[in-house]
Amino acid sequence: MSGGETVKRALFILSVGLAAPAFARSEPQNPIPHSGGALIMPKEQLPDALAAGWKGDKVCEVLQEDERLRALKCTFAPGVGHERHFHAAHFGYVLEGGKMRITDAEGVRIVETKAGASWKSDGVAWHEAMNVGDTKTSYIIVEPKASARN
């Protein structure tokens, strides 16, 4: 075996050995494996904002859905978060402002929102959030569906 093949084989064995314990600990009802705090998974395996919740409870509800769009209302009491999820392209509107800790590929930051503020996003590969403020905060998220772009 050449030196290059040996290195490739060692890297493969190491990667399988590191990944196996994470998948071995996964829960049958939870397709997202525990991985010591680091979660690296394709977007297709993460839940969207509606499917993701907090400790088994939903934080988002469907306000309106048809063939063109889906509108969600997401509400977070103090100490409540939103488990790791992705977002399709969307428009957001702040109903009740608050203080959220956002964790994503860029790191961790505190974001203070004000009622009446809005934003537009081309999508988020993944993030998680936690209401670290003293008041309830809520948002409307409107996602256009693929058929709306045709």
N, C-alpha and C positions, 0 to 999 in steps of 0.2 A: 504494500500500500504506500503511495507517495505521501509526502508531507502535507500537501494540500488536501488529499482525501482524508487523511487522519484528522486534520483540523475540522473539516466539514462533518465527519462522523462524530467527533467529540461535541461539536456545537449542537448537532441533532439530538444526541443522547442527553445533553444538558437541558435542552429546551423541552424535551419530552418529560424528563425527570422533574423539571420545575413546574410544568403545567399540570402534570398528573395529580399532585396533591390538591390543587385548587379545584379541579373538577371532581375529585373523589369526595370532597366535602360539600358539594352542591346539594341543595335540598330538592327532592323530587318535584315539588310544586313551584320551585323557583328556578327558572332556566339560567339565571345569572349566577355564576359560581362565586363563592367567596374567594378572595385572592389577597388577603392580608392588607386590605385598604386600597390596593391598586386594581383598577378594573380596566382592562384593555380589550374591548370587544367591538366588532363591526356594528354600525348603526342598526343594521337589520335585526340584530339580536336584542337591542335595547327597546324598552317600551316608549311609546310616544307620551306626550303630556297627559292625555286623558287616561291611559292605561297605568301610568306611574302613579303612585300614591305616597302615603307616609305611614309606615308601620302597619300596613294592611288596610288602611282607610283611604278612601278616595279624597282628593283635594280639588279635583276639577269635575265639572258637570257640563253636559251638552246643553246649550241654550237653544241652538238652532242648527239643523243639518239638512242639506239637500244635495243635489248633484253638483252644485257649484261651490259650496263653502261649508265649513264647520265652524261654529262659534262656541267657545268654551268660557266658563267662568271658573277661575281658580281662586280659592280662598285659603289663607294661612293665618291661624291664630298664633299668638306668641309661642315660640318653641316648636312650632310645626314646620316641617320641611316638605320637600318634593324630591323623592329618590331619583337617582341618576336616570335620565331620559334624553331623548332627542326631540327636536322641533323641526317640522317642515317649515317652509317659508310662511310668514305670518305677519299680521299687524296686531299690536298690543295696545291696550288702553288701561290706565290705572284708575280703578274705581275708588279704592281706599289706599292711601300711601302708607309706607312703612319702611322698615330697615331689614334688608335681606342680605344674607351672606351667600354669595354665589361662588361655586367651585366649578372650574372648567379647565380646558387645556392650557389656558393662559395663567392659571393659578387660582388664588382665593382673593376675593375682594368684598367689601361691604358697599351695598348700593342703597341709597335712600331715595325713595320714590315719593312723588307728590300726586295727590288726586288730580285728575284731568290731564296728566302727562300721557304721551303716547310714543310708540316706537314702531319701526319697521325692521324686519329681519329676513334675510335670504335663507335662513335656517340655522340650526345649531346642531353640530355633530353630537355633542353631549354636554350636559351640565347637571348640577344638583343645587338645590337652594334650601335655605333655612331662615325662617323669620326670627331674627335676633333682636327685634324691637319689642316694645311694650304694648303695641296695639295690633289689632287684626289688620291684614292687608289683603286686597283682592284685585284681580285683573281680569280683563276680557281679552281673549286671544281669538283672532279670526284667521282661519287658514283657508286659502283658496284651494280647490281640488284641481286635479290635472285636467279634467274636462272643461273647467272654466277658462283654461288657457288656449283652447282650440278654436 
